[in-house]
Amino acid sequence: MADSTYTPMAIWGRELRHYRKAAGLTQTEFAAKINYSPSLVSQIETGQVPATPEFAASCNKTLESDGALVRLLDYRKDDIPPWCAEWMPYEEGARALKTFQPRLIYGLLQTEAYTRAVLNGDDMAISRRLERQRILERPEPPTLHVVLDESVLWRDVGGPEAMRGQLAHLVEISSPKVQIQILPNGGHLATQGPFVLATLENGSTAIYLETAVRGLIATSLDDHVRADAAWEAIKADALPVGMSKELIARTAEERWAP
């Protein structure tokens, strides 16, 4: 793996630190001015989490960087669809993630073999997706609550060996910080597409909605209320975490046994 000291995210953080110190502000003083927590400022300056466009805009205004801190975020736009580039800071900067996935395993929980099948062997895209999963390895990772449609456990992605490994990974990673529930076949609305709710450090929420042609990002209060209501209804129809874990393990043996 490349030295994280020279990742674009780490370089952006060092630029922020440069402008902050030039303004004569401590992290705590600066955080108060932009209405974010000192811990988030520290994590961004050290390259642990990326800046969102909103965060960069606040920094630019307060530190009078003449647009430099906003322009530097363009590194996120290379080689990936614009809506993915826009969503990544929300996902990586979240303190809590909740998602419903009716067709595939959620990206942060995919094994390499499963990801390779989903992304048709695109090494660059596979590397990016696996890199995203590092947020779950932080000293203080976000809480993750996933509801999968039961059909996801039965859908062949990559063959029996890949599926056995993937379901075993779900069983292994399940914990109080990573809760996985299964929505039984026929549960809730069959037409409900995948979505993710990210709760950020400052308490705000961003929603990612997948469509047939692109991803959509919503941040309004009305969208939050609607998405949260959909999430609560789906979660209520899903099996409890313990029963879900047993179903995943049983499906791995019964459906994907060699």
Contacts in CASP RR format, 6 or more apart in sequence:
PFRMAT RR
TARGET T0000
AUTHOR 0000-0000-0000
METHOD contacts of the structure
MODEL  1
MADSTYTPMAIWGRELRHYRKAAGLTQTEFAAKINYSPSLVSQIETGQVP
ATPEFAASCNKTLESDGALVRLLDYRKDDIPPWCAEWMPYEEGARALKTF
QPRLIYGLLQTEAYTRAVLNGDDMAISRRLERQRILERPEPPTLHVVLDE
SVLWRDVGGPEAMRGQLAHLVEISSPKVQIQILPNGGHLATQGPFVLATL
ENGSTAIYLETAVRGLIATSLDDHVRADAAWEAIKADALPVGMSKELIAR
TAEERWAP
4 10 0 8 1.000
4 47 0 8 1.000
7 47 0 8 1.000
8 75 0 8 1.000
8 76 0 8 1.000
9 47 0 8 1.000
9 49 0 8 1.000
9 50 0 8 1.000
9 75 0 8 1.000
10 46 0 8 1.000
10 47 0 8 1.000
11 72 0 8 1.000
12 44 0 8 1.000
12 47 0 8 1.000
12 50 0 8 1.000
12 51 0 8 1.000
12 69 0 8 1.000
12 72 0 8 1.000
12 73 0 8 1.000
12 75 0 8 1.000
13 44 0 8 1.000
13 45 0 8 1.000
13 46 0 8 1.000
13 47 0 8 1.000
13 51 0 8 1.000
14 45 0 8 1.000
15 68 0 8 1.000
15 69 0 8 1.000
15 72 0 8 1.000
16 41 0 8 1.000
16 44 0 8 1.000
16 45 0 8 1.000
16 51 0 8 1.000
16 59 0 8 1.000
16 63 0 8 1.000
16 69 0 8 1.000
17 45 0 8 1.000
19 59 0 8 1.000
19 63 0 8 1.000
19 65 0 8 1.000
19 68 0 8 1.000
19 69 0 8 1.000
20 27 0 8 1.000
20 30 0 8 1.000
20 41 0 8 1.000
20 45 0 8 1.000
20 63 0 8 1.000
22 63 0 8 1.000
23 30 0 8 1.000
23 62 0 8 1.000
23 63 0 8 1.000
23 64 0 8 1.000
25 33 0 8 1.000
27 38 0 8 1.000
27 41 0 8 1.000
27 42 0 8 1.000
27 45 0 8 1.000
28 38 0 8 1.000
30 41 0 8 1.000
30 62 0 8 1.000
30 63 0 8 1.000
31 37 0 8 1.000
31 38 0 8 1.000
31 40 0 8 1.000
31 41 0 8 1.000
33 62 0 8 1.000
34 41 0 8 1.000
34 55 0 8 1.000
34 58 0 8 1.000
34 59 0 8 1.000
34 62 0 8 1.000
35 58 0 8 1.000
35 202 0 8 1.000
36 55 0 8 1.000
36 58 0 8 1.000
36 201 0 8 1.000
36 202 0 8 1.000
37 201 0 8 1.000
37 202 0 8 1.000
39 201 0 8 1.000
40 49 0 8 1.000
40 55 0 8 1.000
40 93 0 8 1.000
40 201 0 8 1.000
40 202 0 8 1.000
43 49 0 8 1.000
44 50 0 8 1.000
44 51 0 8 1.000
44 55 0 8 1.000
48 138 0 8 1.000
49 89 0 8 1.000
49 92 0 8 1.000
49 93 0 8 1.000
49 135 0 8 1.000
50 76 0 8 1.000
50 88 0 8 1.000
50 89 0 8 1.000
50 92 0 8 1.000
50 93 0 8 1.000
51 59 0 8 1.000
51 69 0 8 1.000
51 73 0 8 1.000
51 89 0 8 1.000
52 89 0 8 1.000
52 90 0 8 1.000
52 93 0 8 1.000
52 200 0 8 1.000
53 70 0 8 1.000
53 73 0 8 1.000
53 86 0 8 1.000
53 89 0 8 1.000
55 89 0 8 1.000
56 69 0 8 1.000
56 70 0 8 1.000
56 72 0 8 1.000
56 73 0 8 1.000
57 70 0 8 1.000
59 65 0 8 1.000
59 69 0 8 1.000
60 66 0 8 1.000
60 67 0 8 1.000
60 68 0 8 1.000
60 69 0 8 1.000
60 70 0 8 1.000
63 69 0 8 1.000
76 85 0 8 1.000
76 88 0 8 1.000
76 89 0 8 1.000
77 85 0 8 1.000
79 124 0 8 1.000
80 128 0 8 1.000
81 214 0 8 1.000
81 215 0 8 1.000
83 214 0 8 1.000
83 215 0 8 1.000
83 216 0 8 1.000
83 217 0 8 1.000
84 215 0 8 1.000
86 217 0 8 1.000
87 206 0 8 1.000
87 208 0 8 1.000
87 215 0 8 1.000
87 217 0 8 1.000
88 132 0 8 1.000
90 198 0 8 1.000
90 200 0 8 1.000
90 206 0 8 1.000
90 208 0 8 1.000
90 217 0 8 1.000
91 97 0 8 1.000
91 132 0 8 1.000
91 135 0 8 1.000
91 196 0 8 1.000
91 198 0 8 1.000
91 208 0 8 1.000
92 132 0 8 1.000
92 135 0 8 1.000
93 135 0 8 1.000
93 142 0 8 1.000
93 198 0 8 1.000
93 200 0 8 1.000
93 201 0 8 1.000
94 142 0 8 1.000
94 198 0 8 1.000
94 199 0 8 1.000
94 200 0 8 1.000
95 142 0 8 1.000
95 143 0 8 1.000
95 199 0 8 1.000
95 200 0 8 1.000
95 201 0 8 1.000
95 203 0 8 1.000
96 142 0 8 1.000
96 143 0 8 1.000
96 144 0 8 1.000
96 145 0 8 1.000
96 198 0 8 1.000
96 199 0 8 1.000
97 108 0 8 1.000
97 142 0 8 1.000
97 143 0 8 1.000
97 144 0 8 1.000
97 145 0 8 1.000
97 196 0 8 1.000
97 197 0 8 1.000
97 198 0 8 1.000
97 199 0 8 1.000
98 144 0 8 1.000
98 145 0 8 1.000
98 146 0 8 1.000
98 196 0 8 1.000
98 197 0 8 1.000
98 199 0 8 1.000
98 231 0 8 1.000
99 106 0 8 1.000
99 144 0 8 1.000
99 145 0 8 1.000
99 146 0 8 1.000
99 147 0 8 1.000
99 194 0 8 1.000
99 195 0 8 1.000
99 196 0 8 1.000
99 197 0 8 1.000
100 146 0 8 1.000
100 147 0 8 1.000
100 183 0 8 1.000
100 192 0 8 1.000
100 193 0 8 1.000
100 194 0 8 1.000
100 195 0 8 1.000
100 230 0 8 1.000
100 231 0 8 1.000
100 234 0 8 1.000
101 146 0 8 1.000
101 147 0 8 1.000
101 148 0 8 1.000
101 149 0 8 1.000
101 152 0 8 1.000
101 194 0 8 1.000
102 148 0 8 1.000
102 149 0 8 1.000
102 151 0 8 1.000
102 152 0 8 1.000
102 183 0 8 1.000
102 192 0 8 1.000
102 193 0 8 1.000
102 194 0 8 1.000
103 149 0 8 1.000
103 151 0 8 1.000
103 152 0 8 1.000
103 155 0 8 1.000
103 194 0 8 1.000
104 110 0 8 1.000
104 118 0 8 1.000
104 152 0 8 1.000
104 155 0 8 1.000
104 157 0 8 1.000
104 194 0 8 1.000
105 114 0 8 1.000
105 148 0 8 1.000
105 152 0 8 1.000
105 157 0 8 1.000
105 166 0 8 1.000
105 170 0 8 1.000
106 146 0 8 1.000
106 148 0 8 1.000
106 196 0 8 1.000
107 115 0 8 1.000
107 129 0 8 1.000
107 132 0 8 1.000
107 133 0 8 1.000
108 132 0 8 1.000
108 133 0 8 1.000
108 135 0 8 1.000
108 136 0 8 1.000
108 144 0 8 1.000
109 133 0 8 1.000
109 144 0 8 1.000
109 146 0 8 1.000
109 169 0 8 1.000
109 170 0 8 1.000
109 173 0 8 1.000
109 178 0 8 1.000
109 180 0 8 1.000
110 118 0 8 1.000
110 129 0 8 1.000
110 133 0 8 1.000
110 166 0 8 1.000
111 162 0 8 1.000
111 165 0 8 1.000
111 166 0 8 1.000
111 169 0 8 1.000
112 126 0 8 1.000
112 130 0 8 1.000
113 158 0 8 1.000
113 161 0 8 1.000
113 162 0 8 1.000
113 165 0 8 1.000
113 166 0 8 1.000
114 157 0 8 1.000
114 158 0 8 1.000
114 162 0 8 1.000
114 163 0 8 1.000
114 165 0 8 1.000
114 166 0 8 1.000
115 126 0 8 1.000
115 129 0 8 1.000
115 130 0 8 1.000
116 126 0 8 1.000
116 158 0 8 1.000
117 157 0 8 1.000
117 158 0 8 1.000
117 159 0 8 1.000
117 162 0 8 1.000
118 157 0 8 1.000
119 125 0 8 1.000
119 126 0 8 1.000
119 129 0 8 1.000
135 141 0 8 1.000
135 142 0 8 1.000
136 142 0 8 1.000
136 144 0 8 1.000
136 173 0 8 1.000
136 178 0 8 1.000
141 177 0 8 1.000
143 177 0 8 1.000
143 178 0 8 1.000
143 179 0 8 1.000
144 177 0 8 1.000
144 178 0 8 1.000
144 179 0 8 1.000
145 179 0 8 1.000
145 181 0 8 1.000
145 235 0 8 1.000
146 178 0 8 1.000
146 179 0 8 1.000
146 180 0 8 1.000
146 181 0 8 1.000
147 180 0 8 1.000
147 181 0 8 1.000
147 182 0 8 1.000
147 183 0 8 1.000
147 231 0 8 1.000
147 234 0 8 1.000
147 235 0 8 1.000
147 238 0 8 1.000
148 180 0 8 1.000
148 181 0 8 1.000
148 182 0 8 1.000
148 183 0 8 1.000
149 182 0 8 1.000
149 183 0 8 1.000
149 185 0 8 1.000
150 182 0 8 1.000
150 183 0 8 1.000
150 184 0 8 1.000
150 185 0 8 1.000
150 247 0 8 1.000
151 185 0 8 1.000
153 167 0 8 1.000
153 182 0 8 1.000
153 247 0 8 1.000
153 248 0 8 1.000
153 251 0 8 1.000
153 255 0 8 1.000
154 251 0 8 1.000
154 255 0 8 1.000
156 163 0 8 1.000
157 163 0 8 1.000
157 166 0 8 1.000
160 256 0 8 1.000
160 257 0 8 1.000
160 258 0 8 1.000
161 258 0 8 1.000
163 252 0 8 1.000
163 255 0 8 1.000
163 256 0 8 1.000
164 252 0 8 1.000
164 256 0 8 1.000
164 257 0 8 1.000
164 258 0 8 1.000
165 252 0 8 1.000
167 248 0 8 1.000
167 249 0 8 1.000
167 251 0 8 1.000
167 252 0 8 1.000
167 256 0 8 1.000
168 252 0 8 1.000
170 180 0 8 1.000
170 248 0 8 1.000
171 245 0 8 1.000
171 248 0 8 1.000
171 249 0 8 1.000
171 252 0 8 1.000
173 180 0 8 1.000
174 180 0 8 1.000
174 241 0 8 1.000
174 245 0 8 1.000
179 241 0 8 1.000
180 241 0 8 1.000
180 244 0 8 1.000
180 245 0 8 1.000
180 248 0 8 1.000
181 235 0 8 1.000
181 238 0 8 1.000
181 239 0 8 1.000
181 240 0 8 1.000
181 241 0 8 1.000
181 244 0 8 1.000
182 238 0 8 1.000
182 239 0 8 1.000
182 243 0 8 1.000
182 244 0 8 1.000
182 247 0 8 1.000
182 248 0 8 1.000
183 234 0 8 1.000
183 237 0 8 1.000
183 238 0 8 1.000
183 239 0 8 1.000
184 237 0 8 1.000
184 238 0 8 1.000
184 239 0 8 1.000
187 237 0 8 1.000
188 233 0 8 1.000
188 234 0 8 1.000
188 237 0 8 1.000
192 230 0 8 1.000
192 234 0 8 1.000
193 209 0 8 1.000
193 210 0 8 1.000
194 209 0 8 1.000
194 210 0 8 1.000
195 207 0 8 1.000
195 208 0 8 1.000
195 209 0 8 1.000
195 210 0 8 1.000
195 227 0 8 1.000
195 230 0 8 1.000
195 231 0 8 1.000
196 207 0 8 1.000
196 208 0 8 1.000
197 205 0 8 1.000
197 206 0 8 1.000
197 207 0 8 1.000
197 224 0 8 1.000
197 227 0 8 1.000
197 228 0 8 1.000
197 231 0 8 1.000
198 205 0 8 1.000
198 206 0 8 1.000
198 207 0 8 1.000
198 208 0 8 1.000
199 205 0 8 1.000
200 206 0 8 1.000
204 219 0 8 1.000
205 219 0 8 1.000
205 224 0 8 1.000
205 228 0 8 1.000
206 217 0 8 1.000
206 218 0 8 1.000
206 219 0 8 1.000
207 217 0 8 1.000
207 218 0 8 1.000
207 219 0 8 1.000
207 223 0 8 1.000
207 224 0 8 1.000
207 227 0 8 1.000
208 215 0 8 1.000
208 216 0 8 1.000
208 217 0 8 1.000
209 215 0 8 1.000
209 216 0 8 1.000
209 217 0 8 1.000
209 218 0 8 1.000
209 227 0 8 1.000
210 216 0 8 1.000
218 224 0 8 1.000
218 227 0 8 1.000
238 244 0 8 1.000
239 247 0 8 1.000
END
